[in-house]
């Protein structure tokens, strides 16, 4: 069974969160975990539910719209989405896409003189590039300087190469079994019923049958598609992300080590041919897909425009691209920026820190994903960050978001989510989040990448209905108004039990209803005493 255990780890580990079985009754902190299975309709919008009313740890978005925002009119807020690109023509997003009215489309001229030609819906800092190395691989491609950073990068590289070679071997074993079954059945697509009908044949065929039945039991009816996805992921890792001979930046044409080399990229923030905007389109949808329009899921915020900034490849982002993306968003009117990306090492962290401080000086809130490495980021490296020493914030305009599961109880923090009592600010829904993906489609995805735009959507709501509040005040409101969780929860690779209030600075989960109420109160106080 050792091989099958490895197969399970290899093929199915990334499917965490798909179990929709009935949940156990748990009563703690005056909240009760939902006792029955969520319906498909409920699952598609659980992140908008209310913990007290629905027994699901959502952000009380529906409650906020029904009880606080009904009949109110907000102002439009531009949200910069720094990601892999956004399908700006998606039917559920196209009405919420930012358009640069100072630019004349297609004339090849930088009409608004912002340094970017024909940037109608944003900017693409990656050009036609998509695949990239991990940052620690880029470190190893430079000369060995004897530093601890280089040694750590080399150790991590060797570990990942070994792990992925083992994973590739196991995946190839599964693919061989799949091929054997397909050849026997004389069909490329087969079901569990087809597998069960295979009886009394060669040892090789029977072994292939047993392997695939095990995979079906673990991966579900779409097992063949998921096996193919796993193979593609492994090939991508070994051919690009971990390949020291590969240089994806040649396609872009700039020098990523020179921050002043800024004339690169293009205005194509989405391309069907590139096939690279799956993640960014999902992130944008969480924030801004149409509410109550009868299609897909519901976005958190109305009155928003998504500014699409493509800077996150398949692999680790370049700090130069991220720093310039933040500055682009700030200079072109964004009041909230979402960054659902991250890495363990940084080549030029100072460039990003300076961009964060620049955003703070222009009253722009930045929301970052905490990362999906199951680690305590108070003690382990993780970028981007708003602290140089993991103790002191460089500015007061950054929120870092961990991910929540949809079942309340000790497993409420997603098992992949990073955490940290000093460097993660608050938690938001991040498992089984339903939103837009390219070509008019919708998917469930999970990650702190999904938790971050959920929180960014709440920030946009506050900035829309209370536009006079500063970025720092919006951050304060989201952290202080959240729902406190006073139970122990499981975190990290070993699923250690610790008090929830030790997992993040606030000890809370985002609550849109409470946040808007606090924003209302703060606005009234400020109107009476502007010096506050």
C-alpha positions as a printed Julia matrix, in Angstrom:
532×3 Matrix{Float64}:
   0.0     0.0     0.0
   3.02    2.29    0.15
   2.76    3.06   -3.56
  -0.95    3.84   -3.28
  -0.27    6.11   -0.3
   2.3     7.99   -2.37
  -0.16    8.13   -5.26
  -2.71    9.66   -2.93
  -0.24   12.33   -1.82
   0.89   12.98   -5.38
  -2.42   13.21   -7.18
  -4.94   14.31   -4.61
  -3.18   16.48   -2.02
  -4.1    19.65   -3.89
  -7.79   18.73   -3.72
  -8.09   19.58   -0.01
 -11.45   21.12    0.8
 -13.6    19.16   -1.66
 -15.19   16.96    1.02
 -18.81   18.03    1.37
 -19.91   15.34    3.81
 -22.22   16.28    6.67
 -20.43   18.24    9.36
 -20.36   17.37   13.03
 -22.15   19.52   15.56
 -19.68   21.75   17.41
 -20.64   24.46   19.84
 -17.95   26.86   21.05
 -17.69   30.59   21.53
 -21.52   30.78   21.2
 -21.23   29.74   17.54
 -22.47   26.42   16.18
 -20.95   24.61   13.21
 -23.44   23.86   10.46
 -24.93   20.45   11.04
 -25.95   19.57    7.48
 -24.25   19.53    4.12
 -24.16   22.78    2.18
 -26.2    22.68   -1.02
 -24.44   23.59   -4.24
 -26.16   27.0    -4.23
 -25.07   27.63   -0.65
 -21.53   26.48   -1.35
 -21.23   28.94   -4.24
 -21.73   31.87   -1.9
 -20.84   30.61    1.59
 -18.25   33.36    1.95
 -21.12   35.88    2.04
 -22.92   34.11    4.9
 -23.05   35.15    8.56
 -21.47   32.96   11.24
 -24.14   33.63   13.87
 -27.14   33.3    11.52
 -25.94   30.63    9.08
 -23.41   28.71   11.21
 -20.86   29.21    8.42
 -17.77   31.44    8.91
 -18.51   33.83    6.07
 -18.01   37.62    6.03
 -21.65   38.68    6.64
 -21.76   40.3     3.18
 -25.43   39.46    2.55
 -26.35   40.87    5.95
 -24.45   44.07    5.18
 -26.28   44.62    1.9
 -29.7    43.79    3.37
 -29.45   45.8     6.57
 -26.9    48.57    5.99
 -26.52   49.32    2.27
 -30.05   48.98    0.97
 -31.03   52.24   -0.7
 -27.59   53.78   -0.25
 -25.45   54.96   -3.15
 -21.7    54.54   -3.1
 -18.94   56.08   -5.16
 -16.9    54.09   -7.67
 -13.68   52.58   -6.31
 -10.88   51.38   -8.57
  -9.31   48.12   -7.38
  -5.95   47.19   -8.86
  -5.61   43.42   -9.31
  -1.93   42.53   -9.63
  -2.05   38.98  -10.91
  -1.73   36.74  -13.98
  -4.12   38.84  -16.06
  -7.9    39.26  -16.19
 -10.42   38.24  -18.84
 -11.84   41.72  -19.31
 -14.55   40.4   -21.67
 -16.05   37.88  -19.26
 -19.82   38.42  -19.18
 -19.83   38.67  -15.39
 -16.89   41.08  -15.22
 -17.01   43.3   -18.31
 -19.28   45.84  -16.63
 -16.79   46.2   -13.78
 -13.55   46.68  -15.71
 -11.61   49.91  -15.39
 -11.15   51.91  -18.6
  -8.52   54.6   -18.86
 -10.57   57.48  -20.23
  -7.44   59.56  -20.79
  -6.12   57.09  -23.35
  -7.29   56.72  -26.97
  -7.44   53.01  -27.74
  -5.28   51.66  -30.53
  -3.54   54.85  -31.67
  -0.09   53.75  -30.48
   0.39   56.97  -28.51
   0.82   57.5   -24.77
  -2.03   60.02  -24.69
  -2.06   60.56  -20.93
   1.76   60.54  -20.78
   1.84   58.08  -17.89
   4.63   56.09  -19.53
   2.38   53.31  -20.88
   1.07   53.29  -24.45
  -2.61   52.39  -24.97
  -3.08   51.15  -21.41
  -6.86   50.95  -21.75
  -7.65   48.43  -19.0
  -4.28   48.22  -17.24
  -0.79   47.01  -18.1
   0.98   43.73  -18.81
   4.49   43.76  -17.31
   5.19   40.22  -18.57
   4.67   40.79  -22.27
   4.3    37.4   -23.97
   6.13   35.61  -21.17
   4.35   33.21  -18.83
   6.7    30.53  -17.46
   9.37   31.52  -14.95
  11.83   30.16  -12.37
  11.24   30.18   -8.66
  13.14   33.0    -6.96
  15.5    30.59   -5.18
  16.43   29.12   -8.57
  17.25   32.6    -9.83
  19.5    33.05   -6.77
  21.38   29.87   -7.69
  21.87   31.08  -11.26
  24.05   33.86   -9.86
  27.58   33.29   -8.53
  27.86   31.55   -5.16
  28.61   34.41   -2.77
  28.92   32.16    0.26
  25.91   33.77    1.91
  23.42   31.97    4.11
  20.74   32.96    1.62
  22.55   31.12   -1.18
  23.06   28.03    1.0
  19.4    27.99    2.02
  18.31   28.4    -1.6
  20.52   25.49   -2.66
  19.17   23.25    0.11
  15.58   24.1    -0.85
  16.33   23.51   -4.54
  17.83   20.07   -3.91
  14.87   19.14   -1.72
  12.3    20.24   -4.31
  14.12   18.49   -7.17
  14.13   15.22   -5.22
  10.47   15.56   -4.23
   9.32   16.31   -7.73
  11.35   13.52   -9.32
   9.64   11.12   -6.9
   6.27   12.66   -7.7
   6.93   12.36  -11.42
   7.8     8.68  -11.0
   4.54    8.05   -9.13
   2.55   10.07  -11.64
   4.08    8.1   -14.52
   3.11    4.89  -12.69
  -0.5     6.1   -12.57
  -0.42    7.2   -16.21
   0.84    3.76  -17.24
  -2.05    2.14  -15.35
  -4.5     4.55  -16.97
  -3.09    3.74  -20.42
  -3.37   -0.01  -19.77
  -7.04    0.37  -18.78
  -7.84    2.56  -21.79
  -6.23    0.08  -24.15
  -8.14   -2.83  -22.63
 -11.48   -1.01  -22.64
 -10.77    0.49  -26.06
 -11.97    3.9   -24.88
 -10.12    7.02  -23.68
 -12.79    8.12  -21.22
 -14.06    5.5   -18.79
 -16.01    5.31  -15.54
 -15.73    3.43  -12.25
 -18.39    1.05  -13.56
 -16.14    0.26  -16.53
 -13.28   -0.46  -14.14
 -15.36   -2.8   -12.0
 -16.29   -4.86  -15.08
 -12.65   -5.76  -15.7
 -12.28   -9.29  -14.29
 -10.1   -12.38  -14.7
  -7.52  -11.01  -17.06
  -3.73  -10.57  -16.95
  -1.95   -9.57  -13.75
  -0.88   -6.32  -15.4
  -4.46   -5.4   -16.3
  -5.77   -6.34  -12.86
  -3.03   -4.29  -11.2
  -3.92   -1.32  -13.41
  -7.57   -1.78  -12.43
  -6.71   -1.74   -8.72
  -4.55    1.35   -9.1
  -7.23    3.27  -10.97
 -10.0     2.23   -8.58
  -7.89    3.64   -5.76
  -7.39    6.87   -7.67
 -11.12    7.13   -8.41
 -11.96    6.71   -4.72
  -9.63    9.55   -3.85
 -10.0    11.95   -6.78
 -13.65   11.52   -7.76
 -15.32   11.17  -11.16
 -13.0    13.65  -12.9
  -9.97   11.53  -12.0
  -8.51   11.4   -15.51
  -8.61   15.16  -15.9
  -6.96   15.59  -12.5
  -4.22   13.11  -13.29
  -3.47   15.04  -16.47
  -3.39   18.3   -14.52
  -0.96   16.77  -12.05
   1.31   15.6   -14.87
   1.21   19.06  -16.44
   2.11   20.6   -13.07
   5.04   18.25  -12.6
   6.33   18.89  -16.11
   6.01   22.61  -15.56
   7.96   22.41  -12.31
  10.84   20.41  -13.75
  10.99   22.11  -17.16
  10.56   25.71  -16.07
  10.19   26.6   -12.38
  13.1    24.43  -11.19
  15.14   24.46  -14.43
  18.31   26.52  -14.0
  18.87   26.47  -17.76
  15.55   28.18  -18.48
  15.26   31.98  -18.74
  11.71   33.18  -19.26
  12.73   36.83  -19.05
  14.35   36.79  -22.49
  10.86   37.1   -23.97
  10.16   40.28  -22.0
  13.31   42.03  -23.15
  14.14   44.14  -20.09
  16.79   43.8   -17.41
  14.93   42.68  -14.25
  17.95   43.71  -12.15
  17.66   47.34  -13.28
  14.73   49.18  -11.7
  15.19   52.14  -14.06
  14.67   49.94  -17.14
  10.92   50.53  -17.24
   9.93   50.64  -20.91
   8.75   47.06  -21.32
   5.54   45.02  -21.47
   2.34   45.84  -23.36
  -1.35   46.61  -22.88
  -2.63   43.05  -23.52
  -3.85   42.14  -20.02
  -5.72   39.08  -21.34
  -5.02   36.75  -24.22
  -6.86   33.52  -24.95
  -3.85   32.3   -26.9
  -1.51   32.76  -23.91
  -3.95   30.93  -21.64
  -2.49   32.54  -18.54
  -5.23   34.53  -16.82
  -7.12   31.78  -14.99
  -5.96   32.83  -11.52
  -6.32   36.58  -12.02
  -9.8    36.29  -13.51
 -10.92   34.27  -10.49
  -9.46   36.85   -8.1
 -11.19   39.68   -9.97
 -14.48   37.8    -9.87
 -14.37   37.34   -6.11
 -14.22   41.11   -5.79
 -16.44   42.29   -8.61
 -18.52   39.64  -10.44
 -22.11   40.86  -10.72
 -24.34   40.48   -7.68
 -27.8    38.9    -7.95
 -27.69   38.75  -11.76
 -28.64   35.1   -12.02
 -25.28   33.89  -13.37
 -22.2    32.52  -11.65
 -21.38   33.63   -8.14
 -21.68   37.02   -6.47
 -18.9    39.52   -5.99
 -18.28   41.16   -2.63
 -18.34   44.76   -3.81
 -20.59   46.84   -6.01
 -19.41   50.19   -7.39
 -15.95   48.86   -8.24
 -13.8    48.9   -11.34
 -11.08   46.29  -11.76
  -7.75   47.59  -13.04
  -5.98   44.58  -14.56
  -2.21   44.49  -14.01
  -0.43   41.4   -15.27
   2.77   40.74  -13.3
   2.47   37.21  -11.88
   3.82   34.38  -14.08
   3.79   30.6   -13.71
   6.67   30.65  -11.26
   7.81   33.42   -8.94
   7.08   37.05   -9.71
   9.91   39.55  -10.14
  10.12   42.21   -7.44
  10.65   44.83  -10.1
   7.34   43.97  -11.77
   5.48   44.03   -8.45
   6.97   47.36   -7.4
   6.13   48.95  -10.74
   2.65   47.4   -10.7
   1.9    48.96   -7.31
   3.12   52.31   -8.56
   1.09   51.97  -11.76
  -2.09   51.23   -9.81
  -1.49   54.14   -7.43
  -0.7    56.63  -10.2
  -3.78   55.66  -12.19
  -6.37   56.01   -9.46
  -6.65   52.71   -7.59
  -7.68   53.09   -3.93
  -7.38   49.36   -3.14
  -4.77   46.94   -4.52
  -5.01   43.17   -4.27
  -1.87   41.03   -4.42
  -2.56   37.28   -4.45
   1.01   36.08   -4.94
   4.03   35.24   -2.83
   7.36   33.47   -2.48
   9.89   32.41    0.14
  12.75   34.54   -1.17
  13.04   38.05   -2.54
  15.64   39.38   -4.93
  14.91   43.07   -4.37
  12.54   43.4    -1.41
  13.53   47.06   -0.96
  11.92   47.96   -4.3
   8.6    46.53   -3.12
   8.89   48.18    0.3
   9.45   51.57   -1.35
   6.39   50.99   -3.55
   4.31   50.12   -0.48
   5.4    53.34    1.23
   4.63   55.24   -1.97
   1.1    53.78   -1.93
   0.74   54.81    1.71
   1.73   58.37    0.84
  -1.08   58.41   -1.75
  -3.68   56.87    0.61
  -3.93   53.48   -1.13
  -4.7    50.28    0.76
  -2.85   47.09   -0.24
  -4.21   43.63    0.55
  -1.79   40.68    0.33
  -2.37   36.92    0.53
  -0.52   35.34    3.47
   0.62   32.32    1.44
  -0.17   28.62    1.2
   2.89   26.97    2.74
   1.38   25.85    6.08
   3.98   27.9     7.92
   4.33   30.47   10.67
   5.5    33.55    8.81
   6.6    35.17   12.07
   9.61   32.85   11.98
   9.89   31.65    8.37
  10.6    33.79    5.29
   7.69   34.93    3.14
   7.28   37.77    0.65
   5.74   40.23    0.0
   5.67   41.68    3.49
   5.22   45.08    5.08
   8.0    44.5     7.62
  11.76   44.38    7.23
  12.33   42.59   10.54
   9.02   40.71   11.06
   8.35   42.96   14.05
   7.78   46.52   12.85
   5.49   47.57    9.99
   7.03   49.94    7.45
   3.63   51.57    6.84
   0.01   51.41    7.97
  -1.65   50.6     4.65
  -1.12   46.83    4.24
  -3.45   43.98    5.22
  -2.15   40.39    5.08
  -4.88   37.76    4.9
  -5.01   34.1     5.94
  -7.57   31.6     4.61
 -10.66   30.09    6.28
 -12.41   26.77    5.7
 -16.25   26.77    5.42
 -16.75   24.52    8.47
 -16.57   26.21   11.86
 -14.53   24.45   14.54
 -10.91   23.59   15.2
 -10.35   23.11   11.46
 -11.67   26.56   10.52
  -8.25   27.72    9.33
  -7.49   26.15    5.95
  -4.79   23.54    6.47
  -2.61   25.09    3.76
  -2.79   28.64    5.13
   0.18   30.49    6.56
  -0.36   32.16    9.9
   1.48   34.44   12.33
   0.53   36.5    15.35
   2.62   39.44   14.08
   2.63   39.13   10.28
  -0.86   37.91    9.35
  -3.52   40.49   10.14
  -6.88   38.76    9.8
  -8.54   35.72    8.16
 -11.14   35.53    5.39
 -12.84   32.72    3.41
 -10.4    30.9     1.13
 -11.66   27.33    0.53
 -14.13   26.35   -2.21
 -14.6    29.91   -3.48
 -16.74   30.1    -6.63
 -15.88   32.8    -9.15
 -15.17   33.68  -12.74
 -12.47   32.08  -14.88
 -11.71   32.85  -18.56
 -14.05   32.28  -21.47
 -17.28   32.8   -19.56
 -16.67   29.96  -17.11
 -16.76   29.62  -13.3
 -14.74   27.41  -10.95
 -14.17   26.64   -7.3
 -10.64   27.49   -6.23
  -8.91   27.64   -2.87
  -5.97   29.44   -1.34
  -5.04   32.58    0.51
  -5.19   33.92   -3.05
  -8.97   33.69   -2.68
  -9.07   34.98    0.9
  -7.19   38.15   -0.05
  -9.71   39.41   -2.66
 -12.57   38.57   -0.28
 -11.0    40.98    2.2
 -10.14   43.45   -0.58
 -13.8    43.42   -1.61
 -14.81   44.46    1.9
 -12.16   47.19    1.84
 -13.6    48.43   -1.46
 -17.09   48.49    0.04
 -15.88   50.68    2.9
 -14.02   53.01    0.55
 -17.07   53.23   -1.7
 -19.63   54.12    0.97
 -17.25   56.04    3.23
 -14.78   57.61    0.79
 -13.43   60.12    3.28
 -11.87   57.4     5.43
  -8.13   56.92    4.93
  -6.45   53.67    3.93
  -5.01   53.28    7.42
  -8.49   53.75    8.91
  -9.96   51.13    6.59
  -7.24   48.71    7.7
  -7.98   49.48   11.33
 -11.72   48.99   10.8
 -11.36   45.6     9.08
  -9.1    44.3    11.84
 -11.01   45.68   14.82
 -14.53   44.97   13.55
 -13.95   41.34   12.67
 -15.61   38.47   14.5
 -13.39   37.24   17.35
 -12.79   33.49   17.4
 -12.1    32.28   20.94
 -11.28   28.62   20.31
  -8.16   26.59   19.6
  -7.55   25.77   15.96
  -5.23   23.51   13.98
  -2.42   25.17   12.01
   0.66   24.24   10.05
   1.96   21.03    8.54
   1.6    19.17   11.86
  -1.87   20.67   12.51
  -0.76   21.91   15.92
  -3.6    23.23   18.11
  -3.17   26.85   19.2
  -5.63   29.61   20.25
  -7.05   31.41   17.22
  -5.9    34.72   18.66
  -2.31   33.48   18.23
  -2.75   32.91   14.48
  -3.03   36.56   13.46
  -2.67   40.08   14.82
  -6.39   40.71   15.26
  -7.51   37.25   16.38
 -10.53   37.77   14.12
 -12.18   36.91   10.81
 -13.39   39.59    8.4
 -16.98   40.76    8.92
 -18.38   43.18    6.34
 -21.46   44.04    8.4
 -19.44   44.98   11.48
 -16.89   46.81    9.34
 -19.49   49.01    7.68
 -21.12   49.77   11.03
 -17.75   50.8    12.46
 -17.03   52.85    9.33
 -20.34   54.67    9.82
 -19.49   55.43   13.45
 -15.97   56.57   12.6
 -17.26   58.8     9.81
 -19.73   60.49   12.16
 -17.01   61.12   14.74
 -14.69   62.54   12.08
 -17.4    64.84   10.75
 -17.78   66.28   14.24
 -14.04   66.46   14.91
 -11.91   66.3    11.73
  -8.71   66.39   13.81
  -9.35   62.88   15.17
